[in-house]
Amino acid sequence: MKVSLSAFVLAAALGLGFALPSSAHQEIAGNLKIGHPWIREAEAGAPSTYACIIEIKNDGDEPETLLGATVDGAGTGVLYQIIEKDGHFSSKPVENGLLIKPHGSIELSPSTYQFRFKNITKALTEDSMVEGTLVFEKLHSVPVHFMVEPDDTAPKEDAAQGQDAAHGGHPM
């Protein structure tokens, strides 16, 4: 059997990518598949940071609601919705959590929803994992591992807009 060099290189690159600490990871809690929870790197003493999740998929027949999150060294996070209008970004707290419909999914990307954490007490260092929890309505507190990543993809909010100006601005 003949294998092309490019196929070999691709397979090796994919294998190496899955072995690196920054590769995507998935956690399972009940009927939920939690795809790659991550938190933005921050120095100890930083005023804030944020966390996102690539996807939470509900394989069950009942809805579930994501209510909150905690991260070791960053405390309890508040869920915010990111709002874009005419190229300007603002945000607002999500009051009642995010519903995950049966056999549905949600995404917390830097431009849709974020958990924001204030008063970072220990360094969140790139390419490391930090323990935390996701809080759900029915499953309650679910332990997860957040990958610490650098991220400059989050939209920049206008300092004069929205409630965040009173809350110290966007955690960038």
VMD Tcl script that builds the backbone (N, CA, C; Angstrom):
set m [mol new atoms 516]
animate dup $m
set s [atomselect $m all]
$s set {name element resname resid chain x y z} {
  {N N MET 1 A 0.846 -1.174 0.000}
  {CA C MET 1 A 0.000 0.000 0.000}
  {C C MET 1 A 0.885 1.229 0.000}
  {N N LYS 2 A 0.567 2.162 -0.853}
  {CA C LYS 2 A 1.349 3.368 -1.004}
  {C C LYS 2 A 0.673 4.520 -0.257}
  {N N VAL 3 A 1.410 5.197 0.608}
  {CA C VAL 3 A 0.874 6.331 1.349}
  {C C VAL 3 A 1.647 7.564 0.920}
  {N N SER 4 A 0.914 8.592 0.550}
  {CA C SER 4 A 1.588 9.804 0.094}
  {C C SER 4 A 2.228 10.519 1.279}
  {N N LEU 5 A 3.281 11.251 0.980}
  {CA C LEU 5 A 3.986 11.998 2.010}
  {C C LEU 5 A 3.066 13.041 2.644}
  {N N SER 6 A 2.238 13.694 1.827}
  {CA C SER 6 A 1.351 14.725 2.369}
  {C C SER 6 A 0.327 14.121 3.329}
  {N N ALA 7 A -0.178 12.916 3.037}
  {CA C ALA 7 A -1.116 12.259 3.946}
  {C C ALA 7 A -0.428 11.929 5.262}
  {N N PHE 8 A 0.822 11.479 5.199}
  {CA C PHE 8 A 1.586 11.167 6.398}
  {C C PHE 8 A 1.825 12.428 7.228}
  {N N VAL 9 A 2.215 13.514 6.569}
  {CA C VAL 9 A 2.483 14.778 7.266}
  {C C VAL 9 A 1.203 15.297 7.917}
  {N N LEU 10 A 0.073 15.208 7.193}
  {CA C LEU 10 A -1.202 15.652 7.746}
  {C C LEU 10 A -1.572 14.828 8.981}
  {N N ALA 11 A -1.440 13.518 8.881}
  {CA C ALA 11 A -1.761 12.649 10.015}
  {C C ALA 11 A -0.863 12.950 11.206}
  {N N ALA 12 A 0.410 13.164 10.968}
  {CA C ALA 12 A 1.341 13.479 12.053}
  {C C ALA 12 A 1.000 14.821 12.682}
  {N N ALA 13 A 0.670 15.807 11.860}
  {CA C ALA 13 A 0.322 17.131 12.379}
  {C C ALA 13 A -0.946 17.068 13.218}
  {N N LEU 14 A -1.947 16.330 12.754}
  {CA C LEU 14 A -3.178 16.192 13.525}
  {C C LEU 14 A -2.911 15.476 14.839}
  {N N GLY 15 A -2.130 14.427 14.796}
  {CA C GLY 15 A -1.798 13.697 16.013}
  {C C GLY 15 A -1.058 14.564 17.000}
  {N N LEU 16 A -0.118 15.349 16.518}
  {CA C LEU 16 A 0.632 16.249 17.376}
  {C C LEU 16 A -0.281 17.317 17.953}
  {N N GLY 17 A -1.179 17.843 17.130}
  {CA C GLY 17 A -2.107 18.873 17.594}
  {C C GLY 17 A -2.977 18.381 18.728}
  {N N PHE 18 A -3.438 17.133 18.678}
  {CA C PHE 18 A -4.262 16.607 19.746}
  {C C PHE 18 A -3.457 16.334 20.998}
  {N N ALA 19 A -2.145 16.218 20.871}
  {CA C ALA 19 A -1.315 15.939 22.038}
  {C C ALA 19 A -0.889 17.209 22.759}
  {N N LEU 20 A -0.992 18.353 22.115}
  {CA C LEU 20 A -0.558 19.597 22.724}
  {C C LEU 20 A -1.561 20.071 23.764}
  {N N PRO 21 A -1.118 20.771 24.798}
  {CA C PRO 21 A -2.027 21.208 25.831}
  {C C PRO 21 A -3.085 22.175 25.330}
  {N N SER 22 A -2.815 22.914 24.259}
  {CA C SER 22 A -3.781 23.889 23.786}
  {C C SER 22 A -4.830 23.276 22.874}
  {N N SER 23 A -4.796 21.961 22.684}
  {CA C SER 23 A -5.793 21.344 21.819}
  {C C SER 23 A -7.147 21.343 22.518}
  {N N ALA 24 A -8.194 21.248 21.713}
  {CA C ALA 24 A -9.544 21.260 22.245}
  {C C ALA 24 A -9.776 20.035 23.130}
  {N N HIS 25 A -10.593 20.215 24.148}
  {CA C HIS 25 A -10.959 19.111 25.011}
  {C C HIS 25 A -12.461 19.144 25.242}
  {N N GLN 26 A -13.003 18.031 25.638}
  {CA C GLN 26 A -14.435 17.924 25.869}
  {C C GLN 26 A -14.675 17.298 27.231}
  {N N GLU 27 A -15.699 17.778 27.901}
  {CA C GLU 27 A -16.096 17.227 29.180}
  {C C GLU 27 A -17.552 16.788 29.062}
  {N N ILE 28 A -17.932 15.752 29.795}
  {CA C ILE 28 A -19.295 15.241 29.737}
  {C C ILE 28 A -19.897 15.288 31.132}
  {N N ALA 29 A -21.125 15.801 31.213}
  {CA C ALA 29 A -21.862 15.863 32.473}
  {C C ALA 29 A -23.309 15.481 32.168}
  {N N GLY 30 A -23.725 14.325 32.639}
  {CA C GLY 30 A -25.076 13.859 32.331}
  {C C GLY 30 A -25.245 13.743 30.824}
  {N N ASN 31 A -26.264 14.402 30.285}
  {CA C ASN 31 A -26.521 14.397 28.840}
  {C C ASN 31 A -25.833 15.546 28.108}
  {N N LEU 32 A -24.994 16.293 28.817}
  {CA C LEU 32 A -24.342 17.450 28.205}
  {C C LEU 32 A -22.918 17.119 27.788}
  {N N LYS 33 A -22.557 17.558 26.604}
  {CA C LYS 33 A -21.177 17.502 26.123}
  {C C LYS 33 A -20.682 18.940 26.089}
  {N N ILE 34 A -19.648 19.198 26.876}
  {CA C ILE 34 A -19.120 20.554 27.041}
  {C C ILE 34 A -17.824 20.623 26.258}
  {N N GLY 35 A -17.858 21.321 25.133}
  {CA C GLY 35 A -16.718 21.354 24.227}
  {C C GLY 35 A -15.793 22.534 24.483}
  {N N HIS 36 A -14.628 22.242 24.949}
  {CA C HIS 36 A -13.496 23.149 25.113}
  {C C HIS 36 A -13.823 24.424 25.905}
  {N N PRO 37 A -14.076 24.293 27.211}
  {CA C PRO 37 A -14.162 25.498 28.035}
  {C C PRO 37 A -12.774 26.127 28.172}
  {N N TRP 38 A -12.684 27.427 27.982}
  {CA C TRP 38 A -11.393 28.098 28.088}
  {C C TRP 38 A -11.564 29.443 28.766}
  {N N ILE 39 A -10.464 29.932 29.323}
  {CA C ILE 39 A -10.445 31.232 29.987}
  {C C ILE 39 A -9.245 32.009 29.476}
  {N N ARG 40 A -9.416 33.305 29.344}
  {CA C ARG 40 A -8.341 34.173 28.861}
  {C C ARG 40 A -7.272 34.295 29.935}
  {N N GLU 41 A -6.014 34.224 29.508}
  {CA C GLU 41 A -4.906 34.337 30.449}
  {C C GLU 41 A -4.955 35.694 31.163}
  {N N ALA 42 A -4.452 35.720 32.396}
  {CA C ALA 42 A -4.429 36.952 33.185}
  {C C ALA 42 A -3.370 36.813 34.275}
  {N N GLU 43 A -2.796 37.921 34.633}
  {CA C GLU 43 A -1.821 37.964 35.725}
  {C C GLU 43 A -2.552 37.996 37.062}
  {N N ALA 44 A -1.914 37.496 38.102}
  {CA C ALA 44 A -2.472 37.632 39.447}
  {C C ALA 44 A -2.632 39.118 39.739}
  {N N GLY 45 A -3.759 39.488 40.295}
  {CA C GLY 45 A -4.033 40.891 40.593}
  {C C GLY 45 A -4.705 41.634 39.455}
  {N N ALA 46 A -4.868 40.992 38.300}
  {CA C ALA 46 A -5.551 41.652 37.176}
  {C C ALA 46 A -6.992 41.967 37.587}
  {N N PRO 47 A -7.540 43.059 37.060}
  {CA C PRO 47 A -8.901 43.433 37.457}
  {C C PRO 47 A -9.976 42.497 36.913}
  {N N SER 48 A -9.700 41.824 35.763}
  {CA C SER 48 A -10.736 40.966 35.201}
  {C C SER 48 A -10.198 40.096 34.073}
  {N N THR 49 A -10.994 39.105 33.718}
  {CA C THR 49 A -10.759 38.274 32.542}
  {C C THR 49 A -12.102 37.683 32.153}
  {N N TYR 50 A -12.126 36.859 31.106}
  {CA C TYR 50 A -13.382 36.236 30.703}
  {C C TYR 50 A -13.137 34.810 30.244}
  {N N ALA 51 A -14.226 34.034 30.224}
  {CA C ALA 51 A -14.169 32.640 29.790}
  {C C ALA 51 A -15.263 32.381 28.768}
  {N N CYS 52 A -15.000 31.458 27.868}
  {CA C CYS 52 A -15.953 31.073 26.840}
  {C C CYS 52 A -15.961 29.552 26.697}
  {N N ILE 53 A -16.915 29.041 25.956}
  {CA C ILE 53 A -17.031 27.604 25.705}
  {C C ILE 53 A -17.396 27.442 24.238}
  {N N ILE 54 A -16.672 26.593 23.531}
  {CA C ILE 54 A -16.951 26.424 22.116}
  {C C ILE 54 A -18.378 25.941 21.892}
  {N N GLU 55 A -18.832 24.948 22.659}
  {CA C GLU 55 A -20.197 24.461 22.489}
  {C C GLU 55 A -20.610 23.635 23.695}
  {N N ILE 56 A -21.876 23.769 24.071}
  {CA C ILE 56 A -22.487 22.844 25.022}
  {C C ILE 56 A -23.654 22.202 24.285}
  {N N LYS 57 A -23.575 20.900 24.125}
  {CA C LYS 57 A -24.599 20.154 23.396}
  {C C LYS 57 A -25.414 19.324 24.382}
  {N N ASN 58 A -26.733 19.410 24.246}
  {CA C ASN 58 A -27.639 18.663 25.107}
  {C C ASN 58 A -28.168 17.468 24.327}
  {N N ASP 59 A -27.694 16.268 24.646}
  {CA C ASP 59 A -28.155 15.045 23.989}
  {C C ASP 59 A -29.393 14.457 24.676}
  {N N GLY 60 A -29.879 15.118 25.708}
  {CA C GLY 60 A -31.013 14.598 26.458}
  {C C GLY 60 A -32.351 15.026 25.896}
  {N N ASP 61 A -33.415 14.522 26.538}
  {CA C ASP 61 A -34.786 14.828 26.126}
  {C C ASP 61 A -35.400 15.954 26.948}
  {N N GLU 62 A -34.639 16.495 27.897}
  {CA C GLU 62 A -35.110 17.586 28.745}
  {C C GLU 62 A -34.220 18.810 28.548}
  {N N PRO 63 A -34.791 20.011 28.638}
  {CA C PRO 63 A -33.956 21.209 28.534}
  {C C PRO 63 A -33.078 21.363 29.773}
  {N N GLU 64 A -31.999 22.103 29.633}
  {CA C GLU 64 A -31.111 22.438 30.752}
  {C C GLU 64 A -30.759 23.911 30.600}
  {N N THR 65 A -30.473 24.569 31.700}
  {CA C THR 65 A -30.138 25.993 31.674}
  {C C THR 65 A -28.777 26.210 32.322}
  {N N LEU 66 A -27.881 26.871 31.593}
  {CA C LEU 66 A -26.572 27.256 32.115}
  {C C LEU 66 A -26.748 28.547 32.903}
  {N N LEU 67 A -26.380 28.521 34.175}
  {CA C LEU 67 A -26.612 29.661 35.059}
  {C C LEU 67 A -25.349 30.430 35.422}
  {N N GLY 68 A -24.226 29.734 35.596}
  {CA C GLY 68 A -23.045 30.425 36.077}
  {C C GLY 68 A -21.797 29.590 35.938}
  {N N ALA 69 A -20.687 30.140 36.427}
  {CA C ALA 69 A -19.399 29.449 36.371}
  {C C ALA 69 A -18.507 29.962 37.486}
  {N N THR 70 A -17.571 29.110 37.889}
  {CA C THR 70 A -16.505 29.510 38.802}
  {C C THR 70 A -15.191 29.013 38.217}
  {N N VAL 71 A -14.111 29.696 38.557}
  {CA C VAL 71 A -12.772 29.286 38.140}
  {C C VAL 71 A -11.834 29.511 39.317}
  {N N ASP 72 A -11.012 28.499 39.618}
  {CA C ASP 72 A -10.027 28.607 40.679}
  {C C ASP 72 A -9.084 29.778 40.370}
  {N N GLY 73 A -9.002 30.723 41.259}
  {CA C GLY 73 A -8.145 31.891 41.066}
  {C C GLY 73 A -8.863 33.065 40.436}
  {N N ALA 74 A -10.134 32.865 40.062}
  {CA C ALA 74 A -10.881 33.968 39.458}
  {C C ALA 74 A -12.269 34.101 40.069}
  {N N GLY 75 A -12.650 33.191 40.926}
  {CA C GLY 75 A -13.926 33.304 41.624}
  {C C GLY 75 A -15.134 32.983 40.763}
  {N N THR 76 A -16.227 33.672 41.039}
  {CA C THR 76 A -17.497 33.442 40.356}
  {C C THR 76 A -17.626 34.385 39.175}
  {N N GLY 77 A -18.029 33.822 38.038}
  {CA C GLY 77 A -18.211 34.617 36.834}
  {C C GLY 77 A -19.660 35.001 36.615}
  {N N VAL 78 A -19.851 36.141 35.986}
  {CA C VAL 78 A -21.177 36.628 35.613}
  {C C VAL 78 A -21.315 36.458 34.106}
  {N N LEU 79 A -22.439 35.907 33.671}
  {CA C LEU 79 A -22.681 35.669 32.254}
  {C C LEU 79 A -23.164 36.952 31.591}
  {N N TYR 80 A -22.492 37.335 30.495}
  {CA C TYR 80 A -22.850 38.528 29.726}
  {C C TYR 80 A -23.165 38.152 28.294}
  {N N GLN 81 A -24.138 38.847 27.707}
  {CA C GLN 81 A -24.410 38.754 26.283}
  {C C GLN 81 A -23.688 39.910 25.605}
  {N N ILE 82 A -22.984 39.619 24.510}
  {CA C ILE 82 A -22.284 40.638 23.734}
  {C C ILE 82 A -23.226 41.081 22.618}
  {N N ILE 83 A -23.390 42.381 22.476}
  {CA C ILE 83 A -24.333 42.931 21.505}
  {C C ILE 83 A -23.571 43.803 20.515}
  {N N GLU 84 A -23.770 43.524 19.234}
  {CA C GLU 84 A -23.136 44.314 18.166}
  {C C GLU 84 A -24.219 45.076 17.437}
  {N N LYS 85 A -23.996 46.380 17.269}
  {CA C LYS 85 A -24.917 47.221 16.501}
  {C C LYS 85 A -24.096 48.249 15.742}
  {N N ASP 86 A -24.196 48.172 14.421}
  {CA C ASP 86 A -23.487 49.109 13.547}
  {C C ASP 86 A -21.988 49.136 13.816}
  {N N GLY 87 A -21.404 47.998 14.084}
  {CA C GLY 87 A -19.970 47.906 14.297}
  {C C GLY 87 A -19.509 48.296 15.687}
  {N N HIS 88 A -20.428 48.619 16.574}
  {CA C HIS 88 A -20.108 48.976 17.952}
  {C C HIS 88 A -20.582 47.858 18.868}
  {N N PHE 89 A -19.812 47.574 19.902}
  {CA C PHE 89 A -20.119 46.475 20.804}
  {C C PHE 89 A -20.438 46.981 22.199}
  {N N SER 90 A -21.424 46.358 22.811}
  {CA C SER 90 A -21.760 46.599 24.208}
  {C C SER 90 A -22.117 45.243 24.812}
  {N N SER 91 A -22.474 45.232 26.061}
  {CA C SER 91 A -22.844 43.972 26.690}
  {C C SER 91 A -23.849 44.225 27.792}
  {N N LYS 92 A -24.533 43.139 28.172}
  {CA C LYS 92 A -25.465 43.217 29.292}
  {C C LYS 92 A -25.474 41.873 29.998}
  {N N PRO 93 A -25.667 41.886 31.323}
  {CA C PRO 93 A -25.736 40.627 32.059}
  {C C PRO 93 A -26.940 39.801 31.596}
  {N N VAL 94 A -26.780 38.487 31.585}
  {CA C VAL 94 A -27.871 37.570 31.260}
  {C C VAL 94 A -28.545 37.218 32.583}
  {N N GLU 95 A -29.797 37.587 32.706}
  {CA C GLU 95 A -30.497 37.464 33.988}
  {C C GLU 95 A -30.875 36.040 34.372}
  {N N ASN 96 A -31.392 35.249 33.450}
  {CA C ASN 96 A -31.950 33.944 33.809}
  {C C ASN 96 A -31.215 32.768 33.191}
  {N N GLY 97 A -29.979 32.954 32.800}
  {CA C GLY 97 A -29.192 31.870 32.233}
  {C C GLY 97 A -29.486 31.637 30.761}
  {N N LEU 98 A -28.793 30.656 30.193}
  {CA C LEU 98 A -28.954 30.302 28.783}
  {C C LEU 98 A -29.598 28.929 28.684}
  {N N LEU 99 A -30.728 28.858 28.005}
  {CA C LEU 99 A -31.443 27.608 27.815}
  {C C LEU 99 A -30.752 26.760 26.756}
  {N N ILE 100 A -30.563 25.497 27.074}
  {CA C ILE 100 A -30.037 24.528 26.107}
  {C C ILE 100 A -31.178 23.558 25.836}
  {N N LYS 101 A -31.782 23.668 24.659}
  {CA C LYS 101 A -32.939 22.854 24.315}
  {C C LYS 101 A -32.552 21.383 24.191}
  {N N PRO 102 A -33.524 20.477 24.369}
  {CA C PRO 102 A -33.232 19.052 24.153}
  {C C PRO 102 A -32.704 18.829 22.732}
  {N N HIS 103 A -31.638 18.088 22.621}
  {CA C HIS 103 A -30.987 17.786 21.340}
  {C C HIS 103 A -30.544 19.056 20.623}
  {N N GLY 104 A -30.287 20.103 21.401}
  {CA C GLY 104 A -29.808 21.372 20.864}
  {C C GLY 104 A -28.454 21.713 21.443}
  {N N SER 105 A -27.957 22.888 21.089}
  {CA C SER 105 A -26.664 23.316 21.611}
  {C C SER 105 A -26.613 24.836 21.704}
  {N N ILE 106 A -25.671 25.320 22.498}
  {CA C ILE 106 A -25.390 26.748 22.596}
  {C C ILE 106 A -23.887 26.942 22.444}
  {N N GLU 107 A -23.487 28.157 22.127}
  {CA C GLU 107 A -22.076 28.510 21.979}
  {C C GLU 107 A -21.810 29.773 22.784}
  {N N LEU 108 A -20.725 29.768 23.511}
  {CA C LEU 108 A -20.276 30.963 24.216}
  {C C LEU 108 A -18.955 31.368 23.584}
  {N N SER 109 A -19.039 32.196 22.551}
  {CA C SER 109 A -17.837 32.676 21.868}
  {C C SER 109 A -17.575 34.099 22.335}
  {N N PRO 110 A -16.383 34.634 22.109}
  {CA C PRO 110 A -16.099 35.992 22.562}
  {C C PRO 110 A -17.057 37.045 22.008}
  {N N SER 111 A -17.730 36.766 20.903}
  {CA C SER 111 A -18.620 37.764 20.312}
  {C C SER 111 A -20.104 37.475 20.550}
  {N N THR 112 A -20.431 36.429 21.371}
  {CA C THR 112 A -21.835 36.137 21.660}
  {C C THR 112 A -22.135 36.204 23.158}
  {N N TYR 113 A -21.499 35.343 23.932}
  {CA C TYR 113 A -21.676 35.295 25.383}
  {C C TYR 113 A -20.331 35.034 26.025}
  {N N GLN 114 A -20.140 35.580 27.231}
  {CA C GLN 114 A -18.908 35.371 27.988}
  {C C GLN 114 A -19.232 35.311 29.471}
  {N N PHE 115 A -18.459 34.513 30.196}
  {CA C PHE 115 A -18.446 34.627 31.648}
  {C C PHE 115 A -17.336 35.598 31.985}
  {N N ARG 116 A -17.641 36.612 32.772}
  {CA C ARG 116 A -16.635 37.594 33.177}
  {C C ARG 116 A -16.310 37.409 34.648}
  {N N PHE 117 A -15.013 37.446 34.917}
  {CA C PHE 117 A -14.494 37.250 36.264}
  {C C PHE 117 A -13.724 38.490 36.675}
  {N N LYS 118 A -13.893 38.910 37.911}
  {CA C LYS 118 A -13.176 40.084 38.429}
  {C C LYS 118 A -12.187 39.662 39.501}
  {N N ASN 119 A -11.210 40.524 39.739}
  {CA C ASN 119 A -10.255 40.349 40.835}
  {C C ASN 119 A -9.544 38.999 40.793}
  {N N ILE 120 A -8.692 38.823 39.820}
  {CA C ILE 120 A -7.956 37.581 39.615}
  {C C ILE 120 A -6.938 37.426 40.747}
  {N N THR 121 A -7.006 36.298 41.459}
  {CA C THR 121 A -6.144 36.121 42.628}
  {C C THR 121 A -4.897 35.294 42.355}
  {N N LYS 122 A -4.879 34.552 41.251}
  {CA C LYS 122 A -3.657 33.815 40.898}
  {C C LYS 122 A -3.480 33.870 39.388}
  {N N ALA 123 A -2.241 33.761 38.956}
  {CA C ALA 123 A -1.947 33.866 37.530}
  {C C ALA 123 A -2.641 32.741 36.759}
  {N N LEU 124 A -3.273 33.113 35.663}
  {CA C LEU 124 A -3.857 32.158 34.725}
  {C C LEU 124 A -2.910 32.144 33.535}
  {N N THR 125 A -2.084 31.104 33.455}
  {CA C THR 125 A -0.964 31.041 32.532}
  {C C THR 125 A -1.318 30.259 31.278}
  {N N GLU 126 A -0.986 30.840 30.132}
  {CA C GLU 126 A -1.259 30.227 28.830}
  {C C GLU 126 A -0.815 28.768 28.789}
  {N N ASP 127 A -1.621 27.941 28.119}
  {CA C ASP 127 A -1.366 26.513 27.915}
  {C C ASP 127 A -1.407 25.688 29.203}
  {N N SER 128 A -2.080 26.207 30.221}
  {CA C SER 128 A -2.291 25.406 31.428}
  {C C SER 128 A -3.794 25.171 31.583}
  {N N MET 129 A -4.137 24.279 32.492}
  {CA C MET 129 A -5.541 24.009 32.794}
  {C C MET 129 A -5.829 24.517 34.201}
  {N N VAL 130 A -7.028 25.029 34.388}
  {CA C VAL 130 A -7.436 25.496 35.702}
  {C C VAL 130 A -8.804 24.877 36.013}
  {N N GLU 131 A -8.973 24.465 37.278}
  {CA C GLU 131 A -10.224 23.842 37.683}
  {C C GLU 131 A -11.305 24.888 37.849}
  {N N GLY 132 A -12.518 24.468 37.556}
  {CA C GLY 132 A -13.667 25.343 37.713}
  {C C GLY 132 A -14.939 24.536 37.734}
  {N N THR 133 A -16.050 25.232 37.720}
  {CA C THR 133 A -17.350 24.575 37.649}
  {C C THR 133 A -18.241 25.334 36.681}
  {N N LEU 134 A -19.176 24.632 36.108}
  {CA C LEU 134 A -20.297 25.244 35.406}
  {C C LEU 134 A -21.522 24.942 36.253}
  {N N VAL 135 A -22.387 25.924 36.420}
  {CA C VAL 135 A -23.571 25.765 37.246}
  {C C VAL 135 A -24.785 25.705 36.328}
  {N N PHE 136 A -25.527 24.604 36.478}
  {CA C PHE 136 A -26.724 24.379 35.678}
  {C C PHE 136 A -27.940 24.314 36.589}
  {N N GLU 137 A -29.106 24.559 36.021}
  {CA C GLU 137 A -30.339 24.518 36.792}
  {C C GLU 137 A -30.608 23.119 37.363}
  {N N LYS 138 A -30.482 22.080 36.547}
  {CA C LYS 138 A -30.808 20.726 36.997}
  {C C LYS 138 A -29.586 19.941 37.475}
  {N N LEU 139 A -28.486 20.041 36.755}
  {CA C LEU 139 A -27.280 19.297 37.134}
  {C C LEU 139 A -26.529 19.953 38.291}
  {N N HIS 140 A -26.859 21.194 38.568}
  {CA C HIS 140 A -26.213 21.987 39.615}
  {C C HIS 140 A -24.744 22.238 39.260}
  {N N SER 141 A -23.840 22.038 40.191}
  {CA C SER 141 A -22.433 22.386 39.992}
  {C C SER 141 A -21.680 21.216 39.343}
  {N N VAL 142 A -21.146 21.467 38.145}
  {CA C VAL 142 A -20.439 20.436 37.389}
  {C C VAL 142 A -18.964 20.820 37.288}
  {N N PRO 143 A -18.040 19.980 37.788}
  {CA C PRO 143 A -16.618 20.300 37.666}
  {C C PRO 143 A -16.157 20.230 36.212}
  {N N VAL 144 A -15.379 21.232 35.804}
  {CA C VAL 144 A -14.786 21.260 34.468}
  {C C VAL 144 A -13.367 21.802 34.571}
  {N N HIS 145 A -12.606 21.595 33.523}
  {CA C HIS 145 A -11.253 22.146 33.420}
  {C C HIS 145 A -11.254 23.177 32.306}
  {N N PHE 146 A -10.840 24.390 32.636}
  {CA C PHE 146 A -10.739 25.459 31.652}
  {C C PHE 146 A -9.303 25.528 31.144}
  {N N MET 147 A -9.131 25.512 29.843}
  {CA C MET 147 A -7.818 25.711 29.233}
  {C C MET 147 A -7.539 27.211 29.248}
  {N N VAL 148 A -6.356 27.599 29.681}
  {CA C VAL 148 A -5.978 29.016 29.690}
  {C C VAL 148 A -5.364 29.342 28.340}
  {N N GLU 149 A -5.943 30.336 27.675}
  {CA C GLU 149 A -5.517 30.698 26.327}
  {C C GLU 149 A -5.380 32.208 26.179}
  {N N PRO 150 A -4.446 32.634 25.322}
  {CA C PRO 150 A -4.435 34.048 24.961}
  {C C PRO 150 A -5.576 34.248 23.983}
  {N N ASP 151 A -6.225 35.393 24.019}
  {CA C ASP 151 A -7.302 35.615 23.058}
  {C C ASP 151 A -7.467 37.100 22.802}
  {N N ASP 152 A -7.322 37.453 21.556}
  {CA C ASP 152 A -7.538 38.840 21.148}
  {C C ASP 152 A -8.701 38.941 20.187}
  {N N THR 153 A -9.571 37.909 20.159}
  {CA C THR 153 A -10.675 37.906 19.211}
  {C C THR 153 A -11.929 38.551 19.762}
  {N N ALA 154 A -11.992 38.804 21.059}
  {CA C ALA 154 A -13.198 39.394 21.630}
  {C C ALA 154 A -13.374 40.809 21.111}
  {N N PRO 155 A -14.607 41.194 20.817}
  {CA C PRO 155 A -14.845 42.550 20.325}
  {C C PRO 155 A -14.537 43.578 21.405}
  {N N LYS 156 A -14.088 44.718 20.983}
  {CA C LYS 156 A -13.814 45.820 21.900}
  {C C LYS 156 A -15.094 46.633 22.071}
  {N N GLU 157 A -15.476 46.854 23.313}
  {CA C GLU 157 A -16.680 47.627 23.576}
  {C C GLU 157 A -16.346 49.109 23.566}
  {N N ASP 158 A -17.338 49.891 23.222}
  {CA C ASP 158 A -17.195 51.336 23.288}
  {C C ASP 158 A -17.263 51.744 24.752}
  {N N ALA 159 A -16.256 52.438 25.242}
  {CA C ALA 159 A -16.170 52.782 26.664}
  {C C ALA 159 A -17.350 53.627 27.121}
  {N N ALA 160 A -17.908 54.438 26.249}
  {CA C ALA 160 A -18.999 55.314 26.634}
  {C C ALA 160 A -20.347 54.608 26.638}
  {N N GLN 161 A -20.417 53.385 26.122}
  {CA C GLN 161 A -21.699 52.705 25.984}
  {C C GLN 161 A -21.964 51.736 27.102}
  {N N GLY 162 A -23.242 51.492 27.320}
  {CA C GLY 162 A -23.707 50.347 28.087}
  {C C GLY 162 A -23.343 50.366 29.558}
  {N N GLN 163 A -23.765 49.335 30.213}
  {CA C GLN 163 A -23.585 49.205 31.644}
  {C C GLN 163 A -22.140 48.915 32.006}
  {N N ASP 164 A -21.366 48.408 31.061}
  {CA C ASP 164 A -20.000 48.027 31.409}
  {C C ASP 164 A -19.125 49.221 31.760}
  {N N ALA 165 A -19.456 50.392 31.251}
  {CA C ALA 165 A -18.658 51.564 31.601}
  {C C ALA 165 A -18.688 51.747 33.130}
  {N N ALA 166 A -19.835 51.441 33.733}
  {CA C ALA 166 A -19.954 51.541 35.181}
  {C C ALA 166 A -19.326 50.354 35.898}
  {N N HIS 167 A -19.045 49.275 35.162}
  {CA C HIS 167 A -18.482 48.068 35.751}
  {C C HIS 167 A -17.020 47.883 35.384}
  {N N GLY 168 A -16.364 48.931 34.956}
  {CA C GLY 168 A -14.938 48.817 34.673}
  {C C GLY 168 A -14.612 48.465 33.240}
  {N N GLY 169 A -15.602 48.491 32.343}
  {CA C GLY 169 A -15.318 48.227 30.930}
  {C C GLY 169 A -15.183 46.767 30.627}
  {N N HIS 170 A -14.899 46.472 29.408}
  {CA C HIS 170 A -14.739 45.106 28.906}
  {C C HIS 170 A -13.453 44.515 29.443}
  {N N PRO 171 A -13.435 43.274 29.818}
  {CA C PRO 171 A -12.237 42.689 30.421}
  {C C PRO 171 A -11.167 42.364 29.397}
  {N N MET 172 A -10.665 43.316 28.764}
  {CA C MET 172 A -9.668 43.078 27.718}
  {C C MET 172 A -8.294 43.421 28.204}
}
mol reanalyze $m
mol bondsrecalc $m
mol representation Tube
mol addrep $m
